[in-house]
Amino acid sequence: LMSKLLINEKIDLNDIQYENKDLYDYLIKLKNKNDISKLNISFNYDGNDLVKNGKNIQVDEHNLEEYIDKVIEYEINKNIKKLNKIKDSLFCFVPKNYIMNFNREELYQIFNRLI
């Protein structure tokens, strides 16, 4: 996640599997469900509306991808303050324009060598 955040890449479902396996498994099960509307899921997640009036909007096969994106966005935003502090600290030592020269995979390899 951090490498994508550093270069402002969109975080997707595949990225979540490394950060929150339970959430990833839940979202994959939803994606593979035949008739999602029977599950009676709304755009309310963790007690919060993901969209305006979310508790009154049912998830179905037409809006499932949007629901998944909104859940991921919600989870990322919960942790964004912590991630931004790490990011800001890194930029104190390594100029942002230097970091932007790397792609996500290269940053991932660099961070793995440091840890």
Secondary structure as the mmCIF struct_conf table of DSSP 4:
data_model
#
loop_
_struct_conf.conf_type_id
_struct_conf.id
_struct_conf.beg_label_comp_id
_struct_conf.beg_label_asym_id
_struct_conf.beg_label_seq_id
_struct_conf.end_label_comp_id
_struct_conf.end_label_asym_id
_struct_conf.end_label_seq_id
HELX_RH_AL_P HELX_RH_AL_P1 MET A 2 LEU A 6
TURN_TY1_P TURN_TY1_P1 ILE A 7 ASN A 8
HELX_LH_PP_P HELX_LH_PP_P1 GLU A 9 ILE A 11
HELX_RH_AL_P HELX_RH_AL_P2 LEU A 13 GLU A 19
HELX_RH_AL_P HELX_RH_AL_P3 LYS A 21 ASN A 32
BEND BEND1 ASN A 34 ASN A 34
HELX_RH_3T_P HELX_RH_3T_P1 ILE A 36 LEU A 39
STRN STRN1 SER A 42 SER A 42
BEND BEND2 PHE A 43 PHE A 43
STRN STRN2 ASN A 44 TYR A 45
TURN_TY1_P TURN_TY1_P2 ASP A 46 GLY A 47
STRN STRN3 ASN A 48 ASP A 49
BEND BEND3 LEU A 50 VAL A 51
TURN_TY1_P TURN_TY1_P3 LYS A 52 ASN A 53
HELX_RH_3T_P HELX_RH_3T_P2 GLY A 54 ASN A 56
BEND BEND4 ILE A 57 ILE A 57
STRN STRN4 GLN A 58 GLN A 58
TURN_TY1_P TURN_TY1_P4 GLU A 61 ASN A 63
HELX_RH_AL_P HELX_RH_AL_P4 LEU A 64 PHE A 93
BEND BEND5 VAL A 94 VAL A 94
HELX_RH_AL_P HELX_RH_AL_P5 LYS A 96 ILE A 99
TURN_TY1_P TURN_TY1_P5 MET A 100 ASN A 101
BEND BEND6 PHE A 102 PHE A 102
HELX_RH_AL_P HELX_RH_AL_P6 ARG A 104 LEU A 114
#
